[in-house]
Amino acid sequence: MRLLLSLQSPPGAVQEAVEVALDAGYQHVDCAYFYQNEAEIGAAFQKKFGEGRLKRDELYVVSKLWNSFHAPQDVKPAFLKSLMMLNLDYLDLYLMHSPMGFPEVSSPTPCSKQDQSPTKSSSTSLFSWQTMEKLVDEGLVKSVGVSNFNVSQLERLLSVCRIKPAANQVELHPYLTQPQLVEYCKSKGIVLIAYSPFGCPPRVLAHQLLLSLQVLIRFHIQRGIATIPKSITPARIVENAEVTGMASKPGALFRSWRMAEVLLSPEQGETLHTSDGWGLVPKPSCTQQDLNG
C-alpha cells in the first residue's frame, strides 16, 4: 500500500502517521521537497530501522525535484538534500515535480506581479532530465520519473531521453479519469500514479459493506493505476491499507461513476489545472517553447 504525505500535513503529525502506516504494512511512501516534512519522515524511518521492525529493501521511497531546482547544476544538490533529510542512502524513485521550472528564489511558488501566474525559469525540463539520468548512473536512485506531465510533454521527453521515465504522477479520480493519458502511459510502459485519488469528498455508496474511500482507491487499482491516498489519521491509514484484500467486479463498483470527459469540454484539456501560467495544459495554438515547461 502507498502513502502520500503532502504540504497540508501539519508539522509534528507526519512522523506519527508514517510510523502507523509502516506498522500497517505500507511500503510505498511518497515524499517531496515541497512538502517540507521529509525530516519527519526520515525520523520515522530511522526509528523503525532501529527497532529492527523494518529493512530498507522493504520500502519504496519516492521524492521529487521541486520547480525551483530545474537548472542542471541545482538538480543533484536538491536530490542530496532530500536524501539527507530522509536519512537514506538511496531513493527508489525520483520524480520531476512539474514540467515547468521556477526561478530559484525564496518563495517556492514565485508569481508575476501582473496576474499572479507562476513565473517560469529559462531552464527546460529536458536539461533537468539529463541531470536526473546521471543520478541513476551514480546509483543514488533506482528509477526516475515525472509528475504532472501531459501526453505532449511526455512525447517530447521520450524523443530525447536516454532513460525512459518509469512513472508519471498526476491527478486522477472518478471525475478526472484522463483516459487518453492513461492509455498513452500504458502503451509506453510508464506507470501512472494517482494523487488526489478521492477527488471531492465522496458520498457513501449503495454497497453498504464498503467504505466509500476504499471504493475510490479500488477504482484506481482496477484500472491498473498506482494510488497514493493522503492521510495522517491512524484509523484511516489502516482502513486504506485494507483495500488490497477487497475482491469485487469492476461493474459492481463503477456503475455509478460519471466519466470526466462528459463534464469537461475539449477546450479544458486533460487536467483541472487549466491556467496557462502553470503550463500543464497546452492549447492547440501553443508553441514548442510552451511544451518545454
VEXKOL-347857 format. One line per field, with one value per residue: x, y, z of N, C-alpha, C in turn; residue in one letter. Coordinates in steps of 0.001 Angstrom, whole numbers. Example, Ala and Ser with C-alpha at 12.3 -4.5 7.8 and 13.67 -1.06 7.14 Angstrom:
# VEXKOL-347857
n.c1	[13190/12850];
n.c2	[-5690/-2250];
n.c3	[7800/7080];
ca.c1	[12300/13670];
ca.c2	[-4500/-1060];
ca.c3	[7800/7140];
c.c1	[13200/12900];
c.c2	[-3300/30];
c.c3	[7800/7870];
residuo	[a/s];
END
This chain:
# VEXKOL-347857
n.c1	[848/314/1433/770/2299/1616/1967/-57/-123/114/2904/4720/2768/3323/5460/4358/2226/3575/4857/2634/1588/3663/3661/1205/1661/2246/4303/5163/6152/5373/7092/8290/10365/8995/6897/7921/8393/10160/12157/10798/9698/12021/12910/10987/11540/14144/13587/12020/13805/15767/14411/14389/12272/11867/13278/15461/15215/12623/11076/9649/10619/9815/10763/10751/11861/11876/10341/11957/14522/15358/17483/20390/22711/21600/20139/21283/22270/19755/18524/20278/19859/17218/17640/19353/17675/15778/17200/18419/20249/19828/17317/14246/12686/12754/11101/10381/8821/7157/6609/7389/9790/10792/12179/15094/14273/13349/10649/8593/6748/6973/5354/4123/3870/1855/-401/-416/252/2346/5877/8040/11165/14241/15278/14846/12734/13947/16755/16947/16128/18196/20206/19020/19057/21724/21857/20813/22806/24857/24037/22460/19742/17148/15240/13885/11375/8397/6077/2815/2859/1628/370/1646/3941/5188/5707/7624/9716/10265/11299/13906/15153/17508/17133/14107/11198/10052/7639/4630/3238/81/-2960/-5726/-8970/-12403/-13858/-12058/-10786/-8966/-8628/-7170/-4533/-4038/-4165/-2090/202/179/675/3290/4623/4825/4344/1397/727/-1630/-2432/-4435/-6613/-9189/-10660/-13349/-15008/-16376/-19590/-21436/-21563/-23944/-23299/-23168/-21302/-18843/-16508/-16732/-14357/-12561/-13590/-13024/-10233/-9973/-11073/-9038/-7030/-8137/-8058/-5486/-3728/-1354/-1865/-1906/-3130/-3703/-3251/-3205/-4416/-4582/-6566/-7744/-5569/-5042/-7481/-7382/-5305/-6462/-7790/-6477/-7191/-9720/-12179/-13799/-16105/-15464/-17725/-19639/-18647/-18205/-20483/-21938/-20291/-19589/-18108/-15243/-14882/-17400/-18136/-16228/-15289/-13775/-12022/-10998/-8981/-6935/-6718/-7475/-6021/-6060/-4881/-2989/-585/549/1363/594/-1395/-1310/-2641/-4173/-2845/-387/3149/6293/8070/6432/5869/8185/8132];
n.c2	[-1192/2364/5598/9013/12002/15129/18736/19775/18378/18778/20101/17856/15913/14208/12348/10518/9580/8255/6223/4763/3974/2366/307/-737/-1976/-521/211/1872/5102/8355/11233/14685/17499/19932/19514/19898/18246/16168/15621/14740/12393/10978/10647/8887/6642/5999/5351/3019/1375/1190/-206/-2668/-3579/-3131/-3221/-1607/-2460/-3224/-1092/1388/4293/7548/10690/14177/16445/19801/22674/24952/24112/23325/24006/22577/22456/22545/20299/17841/18720/19369/16884/15445/16807/16106/13362/13321/14461/12474/10460/8353/6114/5842/6482/5065/6026/9014/11896/14402/17192/18877/19872/22452/24896/27010/30268/30352/31319/32757/32242/29359/29183/31319/34211/36249/39829/40930/39198/37213/34694/31756/32275/31476/29746/29939/27467/24284/21366/19245/19540/19340/16727/15248/15565/14285/11682/11061/10672/8149/6695/7012/5477/6536/6689/4421/4560/7039/9548/11391/14083/15426/15663/15977/14314/15471/16629/14362/12967/14595/14430/11665/11489/12317/11366/9384/7549/6122/7634/6166/6455/8451/10831/11981/13964/12038/10759/9590/11657/12837/11210/11014/9477/9394/10019/7924/5659/6288/6282/3610/2378/3081/1917/3300/3812/4902/7053/7885/10900/12762/10887/10690/12850/15063/15311/12180/10584/8230/5036/2830/227/-1141/-2483/-1560/995/4276/5629/3551/2304/4220/4094/1498/1789/2971/1014/-1134/-116/-391/1459/2955/4103/6828/7546/10306/10682/11443/10406/7859/5716/5891/5476/2782/1666/2329/689/-1786/-2143/-3621/-6224/-6350/-7819/-7619/-7093/-5110/-3825/-3750/-1890/435/1339/3646/5783/8819/9651/11719/13073/13702/15802/17752/20114/19860/22004/22402/20665/17994/18045/19445/21656/24309/26752/28920/29858/27862/26037/23407/22493/22483/24485/24078/25998/26358/26951/25286/25989/26392/23783/22948/23402];
n.c3	[0/-473/611/740/1713/2195/1643/3162/5507/8955/10877/12939/12988/10962/11344/13198/11641/9566/10998/11935/9476/8426/10298/9665/7325/5035/2239/200/223/-405/-1014/-962/-1660/-1638/133/2617/4863/5011/6853/9139/8144/7620/10257/11220/9633/10563/13220/12974/11596/13570/15542/14495/13057/10465/7219/4904/2225/2134/1734/-474/-1555/-2508/-3847/-4892/-7416/-6921/-8526/-8449/-8762/-11292/-12943/-14377/-12708/-10217/-9711/-8637/-6018/-4860/-4854/-3145/-768/-104/191/2402/4388/4573/5689/4272/2074/-579/-3113/-4259/-6322/-8152/-8891/-11355/-10274/-11692/-15121/-15502/-14725/-11978/-11243/-9153/-6222/-3015/-2444/-2759/-4800/-6996/-8281/-10987/-10911/-12333/-12983/-11103/-11961/-12111/-12272/-14856/-15299/-17199/-17626/-19126/-18956/-20194/-19995/-17238/-16916/-18102/-16215/-14061/-15016/-14672/-11946/-11669/-12977/-11133/-9056/-7068/-7146/-8004/-10057/-12304/-12823/-13780/-13021/-13257/-16033/-19340/-22333/-24613/-23497/-22462/-24835/-26048/-24198/-24297/-26834/-26709/-24422/-22539/-20528/-19965/-18517/-15557/-14292/-14082/-12189/-11539/-11246/-10608/-10533/-10053/-11295/-12880/-15017/-17107/-19641/-22125/-21408/-19625/-21326/-23084/-21423/-20589/-23037/-23455/-21411/-19031/-15683/-14162/-11484/-9133/-7682/-5302/-5237/-4275/-5106/-4864/-1604/-939/-1494/503/-789/-2428/-1870/1046/2522/2038/2640/1384/653/406/-1832/-3758/-3835/-4755/-7243/-8782/-8580/-9969/-12470/-13083/-12002/-9926/-6603/-4321/-1505/673/4121/7594/9695/11986/12051/9516/7871/8344/7452/4725/3897/3965/1620/-282/-3/-945/-2833/-5877/-8617/-11471/-12667/-10636/-8878/-10365/-11588/-11021/-11564/-13229/-16282/-16688/-19078/-19947/-18401/-18799/-21195/-24501/-24781/-22309/-21859/-20475/-17769/-14528/-13916/-15492/-15940/-17937/-16986/-15396/-17224/-17727/-19359/-22565/-25146/-28424/-29951/-28807/-28427/-29226/-27276/-25093/-24398/-23306/-20621];
ca.c1	[0/1096/1051/1198/2419/1678/2210/-1139/55/681/4175/4592/1836/3777/6241/3432/1468/4443/5047/1394/1480/4635/3166/29/2096/2552/5679/5448/5964/5551/7609/8721/10985/7987/6009/8593/8275/10997/12917/9932/9600/13302/12948/10156/12304/15234/13022/11615/15029/16418/13643/14539/10969/11784/14521/15403/14752/11182/10422/9764/10558/9788/10802/10531/12654/10975/10441/12999/15837/15444/18780/21181/23641/20849/19382/21901/22192/18383/18327/21053/19219/16096/18200/19853/16544/15083/18106/18552/21431/19374/15867/13736/12155/12860/10232/10348/7518/6360/7410/7745/10722/10690/13460/15499/14024/12964/9287/8522/5886/7054/4305/4310/3112/728/-1600/-196/551/3710/6953/8846/12596/14729/15697/13814/12648/14837/18069/16802/16031/19520/20929/18381/19545/23042/21643/20662/24137/25684/23483/21790/18312/16936/14456/13463/10088/7877/4784/2027/3159/574/855/2580/5209/5804/6222/8864/10750/10612/12029/15308/15709/18326/16426/12672/10562/9406/6303/4083/2274/-858/-4256/-6668/-10071/-13538/-14329/-10952/-10239/-7870/-8462/-6121/-3241/-3913/-3851/-767/1230/198/1291/4723/5196/5029/3379/674/484/-2728/-2580/-5822/-7472/-10556/-11359/-14168/-15483/-17293/-20814/-21452/-22144/-25029/-22722/-23007/-20210/-17583/-16350/-16650/-12968/-11944/-14049/-12283/-8892/-10118/-11357/-7761/-6311/-8706/-7665/-4060/-3049/-869/-2647/-1277/-4062/-3093/-3922/-2374/-5296/-4226/-7645/-7939/-4396/-5259/-8603/-6930/-4455/-7298/-8400/-5772/-7874/-11096/-12468/-15043/-16169/-15438/-19052/-20365/-18117/-18096/-21726/-22486/-19341/-19706/-16785/-14871/-14989/-18763/-18248/-15230/-15294/-12450/-11148/-10423/-7819/-6997/-6448/-8197/-5121/-6157/-4225/-1854/633/1172/1988/295/-2379/-1066/-3751/-3736/-2001/818/4416/7164/8671/5482/5940/9421/7936];
ca.c2	[0/3575/6711/10348/12936/16369/20010/20077/17649/19706/19701/17026/14806/13352/11211/9529/8983/7314/5064/3981/3384/1283/-799/-1301/-2690/348/87/2973/6395/9405/12445/15751/18663/20979/19231/20429/17348/14994/15322/13923/11067/10335/10251/7687/5539/5631/4705/1657/629/941/-1216/-3945/-3995/-2756/-3167/-616/-3037/-3463/188/2038/5700/8468/12126/14935/17637/20945/23516/25969/23493/22702/24263/21351/22482/22507/19051/16903/19232/19244/15461/15054/17379/15224/12097/13550/14654/11198/9525/7180/6060/5910/6539/4115/6778/10473/12472/15830/17535/19574/20162/23869/25331/28350/30880/29967/32437/32302/31712/28104/29362/32728/34628/37554/40883/41343/38361/36185/33394/31369/32780/30386/29964/29671/26071/23403/20076/18299/19654/18798/15270/14708/15512/13236/10395/10817/10161/6699/6185/7046/4567/7275/6412/3274/4960/8436/9713/12752/14342/16488/15725/15525/13483/16226/16783/13039/12649/15349/13852/10338/11613/12684/10836/8171/6660/6393/7844/4959/6756/9799/11033/13022/13959/11082/10305/9262/12812/13252/9894/11210/8222/9461/9942/6564/4743/6611/5797/2147/1982/3362/1245/4275/3578/6075/7122/8830/11683/13217/9828/10791/13971/15766/14430/11232/10144/6815/4327/1913/-1001/-747/-3202/-931/2420/4957/5937/2311/2080/5135/3533/309/2294/3149/-257/-1973/479/-615/2701/3049/5128/7295/8329/11090/10682/11405/9858/6439/4792/5915/4854/1334/1338/2407/-464/-2981/-2225/-4593/-7506/-6201/-8515/-7123/-6986/-3689/-3283/-3512/-697/1617/1587/4983/6854/9553/9876/13133/13730/14193/17034/18726/20369/19624/23161/22405/19809/16727/18228/20554/22804/24870/28052/28962/30142/26648/25318/21987/22145/23251/24628/23738/27044/26552/26823/24245/26510/26151/22384/22718/23562];
ca.c3	[0/-665/1470/324/2831/1438/2308/4086/6758/9935/11488/14125/12775/9877/11832/13759/10541/8869/11868/11887/8143/8297/11123/8994/6137/3896/1768/-722/884/-1402/-366/-1867/-1020/-1495/1261/3810/6019/4799/8072/9992/7536/7879/11668/11339/9055/11456/14405/12631/11318/14849/16278/13815/12535/9058/6467/3821/968/2225/1469/-1781/-1164/-3639/-3596/-6123/-7715/-6962/-9716/-8298/-8912/-12610/-13573/-14250/-11577/-8961/-9576/-7696/-4643/-4361/-4581/-1965/413/225/654/3756/5285/4723/6360/3416/1218/-1968/-3306/-5243/-7456/-8039/-9903/-11629/-9710/-12701/-16312/-15534/-13708/-11399/-10876/-7799/-5318/-1687/-2468/-3508/-5970/-7393/-9212/-11608/-10247/-13165/-12897/-10091/-12540/-11765/-13115/-15381/-15441/-18550/-17707/-19639/-18293/-20862/-19369/-15887/-17025/-18378/-14943/-13265/-15519/-14083/-10591/-11834/-13305/-9930/-8063/-5998/-7259/-8886/-11225/-12361/-13477/-13876/-12386/-13904/-17465/-20235/-23428/-25453/-22779/-22414/-26171/-26281/-23343/-24806/-28098/-26484/-23170/-22548/-19603/-20048/-17214/-15050/-13784/-14219/-11102/-11952/-10574/-11180/-9677/-10925/-12042/-13751/-15348/-18064/-20391/-23150/-20730/-19092/-22422/-23620/-20498/-20669/-24305/-23372/-20251/-17956/-14607/-13688/-10045/-8931/-6453/-5127/-5781/-3779/-5701/-3879/-537/-1563/-853/841/-1915/-2105/-1330/2441/3165/1675/2879/95/310/-52/-3198/-4620/-4020/-5596/-8596/-9478/-8629/-11019/-13756/-13231/-11644/-8551/-5911/-3087/-686/1742/5418/8798/10726/12108/11681/8066/7265/8424/6563/3337/3618/3853/293/-1111/105/-1408/-4085/-6459/-10064/-11844/-12931/-9393/-8228/-11210/-12307/-10784/-11862/-14486/-16849/-16634/-20373/-20099/-17639/-19231/-22632/-25091/-24609/-20969/-21808/-19776/-16350/-13935/-13824/-16836/-16038/-18856/-16247/-14875/-18327/-17682/-20376/-23777/-26074/-29783/-30521/-28003/-29133/-28690/-26050/-24008/-24009/-22571/-19190];
c.c1	[884/556/1637/1212/2665/1935/1156/-1022/723/1985/3932/3696/2374/4554/5338/2657/2306/4653/3818/1275/2440/4207/1978/388/2334/4027/6107/5134/6334/5911/7918/9368/9931/7071/6602/8409/9159/11831/12097/9801/10888/13437/12130/10877/13375/14730/12667/12817/15710/15727/13781/13254/10833/13177/14365/14843/13282/10377/10610/9536/10730/9972/10760/11442/11716/11326/11565/14395/15994/16761/19677/22108/22928/20191/19994/21910/20791/18076/19024/20461/18040/16602/18693/18706/15819/15941/18281/19826/21076/17860/15467/13243/12279/12100/10535/8942/6591/7219/7896/8693/10425/12085/13815/15401/13538/11569/9236/7651/5886/6013/4631/3434/1849/-524/-1480/-33/2002/4727/7831/10324/12997/15153/14550/13856/13588/16239/18036/16816/17398/20354/20329/18836/20901/22935/21455/22024/25016/25150/22778/20285/18131/16206/14144/12156/9656/6550/4119/2398/1952/1197/1887/3945/5935/6412/7551/10008/11208/11434/13515/15937/16562/17707/14952/12093/9797/7962/5929/3007/1382/-2129/-5208/-7714/-11289/-14094/-13218/-10189/-9097/-7614/-7353/-4736/-3002/-3491/-2465/331/1318/908/2801/5389/5538/3944/2716/445/-546/-2584/-3976/-6806/-8919/-11346/-12081/-14588/-16567/-18569/-20669/-22181/-23186/-24515/-22327/-21836/-18861/-17585/-16122/-15214/-12240/-12343/-13287/-10865/-8958/-10391/-10067/-7015/-6818/-8522/-6171/-3219/-2609/-1531/-1977/-2263/-3325/-3918/-2879/-3191/-5055/-5316/-7839/-6767/-4569/-6382/-8175/-6086/-5275/-7883/-7726/-6430/-9299/-11263/-13794/-14953/-16200/-16816/-19808/-19912/-18301/-19398/-22191/-21532/-19665/-18301/-16492/-15051/-16400/-18900/-17319/-15282/-13904/-11490/-10456/-9231/-8037/-6748/-7210/-7340/-5059/-5490/-3044/-540/1332/1765/1666/-662/-2126/-2305/-3258/-2772/-688/2065/5225/7812/7752/5582/7201/9193/8883];
c.c2	[1243/4706/7997/11261/14317/17580/20301/19334/18554/19196/18893/15827/13792/12146/10127/8815/7948/6059/4162/3259/2209/72/-1498/-2014/-1846/194/1246/4286/7490/10719/13501/16862/19715/20753/19681/19548/16104/14640/14453/12501/10288/9868/8988/6467/5056/4914/3252/792/232/-116/-2603/-4460/-3725/-2738/-2204/-1218/-3426/-2196/616/3523/6594/9898/12835/16159/18825/21875/24550/25433/22794/22976/23049/21325/22384/21159/18127/17444/19118/17798/15045/15630/16525/13907/12215/13682/13344/10137/8226/7269/6141/6073/5499/4826/8270/11078/13946/16306/18179/19794/21599/24220/26735/28947/30466/31189/31874/31701/30420/28195/30826/33072/35993/38577/41239/40510/37231/34785/33050/31888/31619/30759/29651/28219/25208/22069/19060/18344/19090/17279/14637/14597/14455/11854/10044/10310/8648/6076/6079/6141/5252/7043/5275/3651/6445/8518/11164/12856/15502/16694/15258/14762/14216/16354/15448/12669/13352/14782/12501/10410/11880/12001/9597/7114/7049/6647/6601/5209/8196/9949/12225/12933/13023/10714/10098/10434/13449/11989/9938/9972/8258/9335/8541/5601/5013/6053/4275/1685/2173/2681/2184/4068/4893/5957/8213/9560/12303/12161/9906/11904/14767/14801/13500/11009/8673/6080/3322/610/-752/-1440/-2547/535/3113/5274/4693/2007/2976/4637/2345/683/2401/1826/-1111/-1371/281/589/2651/4246/5512/8160/9050/10960/10733/10876/8359/5481/4738/5291/3341/912/1343/1198/-1721/-3165/-3265/-5960/-7476/-6885/-8019/-7138/-5509/-3091/-2940/-2236/558/2018/3028/6116/7508/9837/11365/13823/14232/15570/18129/18890/20123/20779/23156/21468/18582/16860/19422/21804/23485/26222/27990/29132/28902/25791/23850/21555/22958/23303/24297/24749/27235/26346/25694/24694/26289/24720/22073/22718/24586];
c.c3	[0/197/922/1539/2256/2313/3362/5414/7781/10526/12758/13938/11776/10384/12391/12656/9796/9705/11859/10549/7972/9114/10471/7692/4906/3530/871/-19/-109/-717/-1425/-1058/-706/-298/2595/5045/5884/6023/9021/9451/7777/9312/11896/10773/10029/12700/14104/12271/12627/15677/15660/13200/11038/8450/5291/2538/996/1935/18/-1537/-2394/-3136/-4945/-6201/-7824/-8119/-9647/-8583/-10258/-13320/-13349/-13044/-10229/-8694/-8525/-6268/-4051/-4005/-3293/-686/843/788/2089/4746/5565/5409/5573/2582/-262/-1974/-4344/-6499/-7171/-9206/-10125/-11277/-10733/-13934/-16381/-14397/-13227/-11282/-9451/-6890/-3996/-1655/-3273/-4745/-6389/-8445/-9801/-10908/-11026/-12898/-11887/-10677/-12225/-12770/-13561/-15401/-16873/-18726/-18214/-18912/-18929/-20272/-17950/-15936/-17277/-17106/-14030/-13719/-14905/-12648/-10611/-12103/-12062/-8829/-6914/-5998/-8266/-10168/-11155/-13138/-13448/-13138/-13119/-15373/-18267/-21402/-24277/-24788/-22653/-23766/-26430/-25442/-23883/-26090/-27898/-25272/-23418/-21653/-19618/-18657/-16779/-14660/-14086/-13153/-11452/-11120/-11317/-10140/-10573/-11718/-12877/-14142/-16360/-18934/-21437/-22529/-20186/-20195/-22995/-22715/-20515/-21935/-24297/-22178/-19116/-16907/-14225/-12194/-9812/-7609/-6454/-5620/-5328/-4452/-4631/-2784/-1063/-776/-481/-274/-1453/-1512/120/3125/2916/2052/1539/-305/-172/-1496/-4168/-4864/-4972/-7054/-9401/-9623/-9783/-12412/-14012/-12897/-10186/-7877/-4605/-2301/431/3010/6519/9967/10835/11646/10173/7334/7232/7479/5100/2955/3382/2462/-584/-1054/-392/-2761/-4628/-7970/-10444/-12037/-11672/-8714/-9066/-11893/-12181/-11138/-13198/-15002/-16924/-17978/-20655/-19465/-18148/-20739/-23192/-24864/-23254/-20842/-20955/-18281/-15828/-13837/-15186/-16987/-16993/-18111/-15742/-15981/-18385/-18779/-21639/-24643/-27482/-30379/-29773/-28855/-28526/-27393/-24859/-23508/-23232/-21083/-18678];
residuo	[m/r/l/l/l/s/l/q/s/p/p/g/a/v/q/e/a/v/e/v/a/l/d/a/g/y/q/h/v/d/c/a/y/f/y/q/n/e/a/e/i/g/a/a/f/q/k/k/f/g/e/g/r/l/k/r/d/e/l/y/v/v/s/k/l/w/n/s/f/h/a/p/q/d/v/k/p/a/f/l/k/s/l/m/m/l/n/l/d/y/l/d/l/y/l/m/h/s/p/m/g/f/p/e/v/s/s/p/t/p/c/s/k/q/d/q/s/p/t/k/s/s/s/t/s/l/f/s/w/q/t/m/e/k/l/v/d/e/g/l/v/k/s/v/g/v/s/n/f/n/v/s/q/l/e/r/l/l/s/v/c/r/i/k/p/a/a/n/q/v/e/l/h/p/y/l/t/q/p/q/l/v/e/y/c/k/s/k/g/i/v/l/i/a/y/s/p/f/g/c/p/p/r/v/l/a/h/q/l/l/l/s/l/q/v/l/i/r/f/h/i/q/r/g/i/a/t/i/p/k/s/i/t/p/a/r/i/v/e/n/a/e/v/t/g/m/a/s/k/p/g/a/l/f/r/s/w/r/m/a/e/v/l/l/s/p/e/q/g/e/t/l/h/t/s/d/g/w/g/l/v/p/k/p/s/c/t/q/q/d/l/n/g];
END
